[in-house]
Amino acid sequence: MIFKRVGDNRPYPEHGFVQKQWAAIAPQQVRLDQLVTTKRNLDLDALLEEDSTFYGDLFAHVVLFNGELYLEDGLHRALRSALQQRETMHARILELK
């Protein structure tokens, strides 16, 4: 199993963070098998694009809520890491209380 669980929604409250606020969070390594996805489907163009970071953050966005790590943005990066036989990836983690 690549992820801890595959979800299709965001079970945490709306946080309202914008790209500039995410960018202020230092990235850290996170294990793929600790992540719960918030999207069930992936746009293959995003996965297969040669430079998928051109328009977005270089790092995935993860929300820590009630002890769970939810992959909010960056599913394509997580899957690319898994396809490259890596168990971790770098992500910005926002802790919600």
BELURNOR-V794873 format. One record per pair of residues at least 4 apart in sequence whose ideal C-beta (glycine too) atoms are under 6 Angstrom apart, sorted by sequence separation. I is the first residue (numbers start at 1). J is the second residue. If there is no record, write none. Layout:
BEGIN
i:I j:J
i:I j:J
END
This chain:
BEGIN
i:17 j:21
i:44 j:48
i:45 j:49
i:74 j:78
i:17 j:22
i:42 j:47
i:53 j:58
i:64 j:69
i:81 j:86
i:46 j:52
i:62 j:69
i:63 j:70
i:81 j:89
i:62 j:71
i:63 j:72
i:61 j:72
i:78 j:89
i:61 j:73
i:60 j:74
i:60 j:77
i:52 j:76
i:10 j:38
i:4 j:33
i:7 j:36
i:47 j:76
i:62 j:91
i:64 j:93
i:2 j:32
i:4 j:34
i:7 j:37
i:46 j:76
i:4 j:35
i:5 j:36
i:6 j:37
i:7 j:38
i:59 j:90
i:60 j:91
i:61 j:92
i:62 j:93
i:63 j:94
i:64 j:95
i:65 j:96
i:3 j:35
i:4 j:36
i:8 j:40
i:27 j:59
i:36 j:68
i:38 j:70
i:47 j:79
i:59 j:91
i:42 j:75
i:59 j:92
i:63 j:96
i:3 j:37
i:35 j:69
i:36 j:70
i:37 j:71
i:38 j:72
i:34 j:69
i:35 j:71
i:39 j:75
i:22 j:61
i:32 j:78
i:32 j:82
i:12 j:63
i:12 j:65
i:32 j:87
i:31 j:87
i:31 j:88
i:29 j:88
i:29 j:90
i:30 j:91
i:27 j:90
i:27 j:92
i:25 j:92
i:22 j:92
i:2 j:82
i:15 j:96
i:12 j:96
END
